[in-house]
């Protein structure tokens, strides 16, 4: 109800649920139906099963907080839509992205 209220104020509002636990496909469907647009997970809980559940519900997901090469390796097989880091310059280099000039 609260999410619907915010979205009625501005249709461009995007709601993101941050979580440190995985959800089942059914739980993700409930979240989507309640107005959650995107999901964000603490990276250690992200598994192929979770990414499949997100995909089944046509949602995007992001991971946080990737700050080391070890962290990055842990998510290398799950292809999130985005990665959050406390050090975006390091992350760009680690992903092999060129700096924009």
Secondary structure, 3 states (H helix, E strand, C coil): CHHHHHHHHCCCCCCEEEECCCCCHHHHHHHHHCCCCEEEEEHHHCCHHHHHHHHHCCCEEEEECCCCHHHHHHCCCCCCCEECCCCHHHHHHHCCCCCCC
